[in-house]
Amino acid sequence: MSHVAGSPRMSWRRWLVVAIPMLWLGVFFLLPFIEVARISLADPALARPPYTAIWADGRFTGDLENFLFLLSDSLYVNAYLSSIRFAFVSTVLALLIGYPMAYAIARAREPWRTVLLFLVILPFWTSFLLRVYALVGLMNPTGPINQLLLWLGLIGEPLVMRQTDFAVYVGIVYTYLPFMILPLYAVLSKLDDALLEASADLGAHPAVTFLTVTLPLSLPGVVAGAMLVFIPSIGEFVIPALLGGPDTLMIGQVLWNEFFSARDWTVASAVAVAMLLLIVLPILWLQKMMEPAR
Amino acid sequence: MTQILPNNTAGERKPWRGASEAPFVRIRDLSKRFAEIPAVDDVSLDIWKGEIFCLLGGSGCGKSTLLRMLAGFEAPTSGRIEIDGQDLSNVPPEVRPTNMMFQSYALFPHMTVEANVAYGLRREGMRRAEAMDRTADMLRLVQLSGLEKRRPHQLSGGQRQRVALARSLVKRPKLLLLDEPLGALDRKLREETQFELMNIQDRMGITFIVVTHDQEEAMTLATRIGVMDAGRIRQIDEPRVVYERPANRFVADFIGTVNIFEGTVDAAAPDAMRVRTPEGPVLVRPLKGLRHNQSVAVAVRPEKMSLTREPTGADNQLQATVVDYAYMGDVTIYKLALPGGRTLKVSKANHGLEARPISWDEPVHVGFSTAAGVVLTA
């Protein structure tokens, strides 16, 4: 079917269209990644930059020592597992909170629909860092939440909320909730009312209609939203640093410490490469899951 | 209309003509207002078991709202709906003894053909094996066997229409509501499907209420037609009565083509009544209950008028000039100008290849009998 490809000029243009994002990804993602991967294979050195070359005298001198080190020290494995736990639980919470919100917005009449959507996006107009600091203030022992609960007599002494895993969950769910709501809203707002009416007409109660029609048809939005929350949550640094306690362990913090406190660039790079693989694998798995739905 | 009109078998039984049988669907003083604007305005209607009742009207006439109230998707502002003696006013759609075939078909895109059809049975709590048997029977009836595992997007428009029909019939509802069931099909498929629909209806003995804007579809399918306009029903009758004896100017004008002569009642003789019109006196069959000088309209269908070069001696004679004509094969439709300036439409059957057909600018004679005109008072 050679005619499908079209004229040579057309295919040249098609290449140009693909080339622009390719170039972008090449410059801003692939090259830095190769650089980090290169450092991860090198050995630390008291030099500037603080690592050895992996190619000397026409010979490959790199090794996987840094990766083996990651496996040898339980800190790294625990940090990975803990990050996955934080990301997973946060994603589930964001889904449980975001789904009803997205559903309500999708079902709302205009002009409410636009107003509600705007409110979901509104927090992005303030710096992310400021908003996390605001959460710190809210959750302080002398903060407004504790004061209100004390005043109501619901608690006898201030709750410890800051510097706990709870605070980290609050921070991650709060920060990434819009990324869950927006793709869910996109699929739910396209849901044809006639399908819900058809389901009711055929004898399904509203709850059954939700489980058999609405939920399965919104699955692409659930998957997209889950990925958008899960992936950045794994590598999250600011939220655990500001809201987490001394026991809170996430891979983003470990990475920061290796780079800036221990100044061991080679291990830090190995952490970064391993983290990337850890994120790519769930994406590939989810994409595989999505295929039969198309 | 060249197509042969099928005979409605249900039409042999005409319970609406006598009062012995109780109506199956009873609609009383039903109104629906959206933000104070009436969509359905005080409709009362009786439909008997086994009927194919067509609600016919233009877009926005309220026919779909009426259907949606029967299905339970819209709550009436006032009035009552009874089906088989049961008041449905507060019954939600999932427990109504009705099923609906949607204009868009509304097939579940994530389910197979089989799962779509079995959906209603499974919701009743029917066991899987039994539901699958019933589904297979239904798919055989609509000639879709072999496509059980397909998804809606893998089907043609005609096949989707059949899945929608099968899904709405499989629960054997007392009443099937069809919203423009043939609207999305092309003409040829539509004609075939009309016959099939009537066949299935006859075999399963289900009462159909069909909403349509297509008068040909309504004429072919219906045992009776309810012509709707601005939320009200303007006439309810058998298709041929609606066509031959329209109740008012709206129905006469809406169904088919018609020439209307406005005038006043002049004098009545035992066998003919004269109506004074600007185009001259028109003789029609006498109608009881009319006053002298009462203003009326006389409606005459184009095919009931003759068109000749010489005068014919018909009861009513008019002279006119040909403005335009369109050769349609079976008939030729002429647009004529009367001396007063108004136009008439006359259709002339073609009996063969004429050497010199009547053509532009020719003076002609139009004739029609006293029986051809219908007197309209509303």
Interface residues (C-beta under 8 A of the other chain):
Chain A: D192 A194 L195 E197 A198 S199 A200 D201 L202 G203 A204 H205 V208 T212 V213 P216 L217 A293
Chain B: A71 G72 F73 P92 P93 E94 V95 R96 T98 N99 M100 F102 S104 A106 L107 F108 P109 H110 Y119 G120 R123 E124 R167 S168 K171
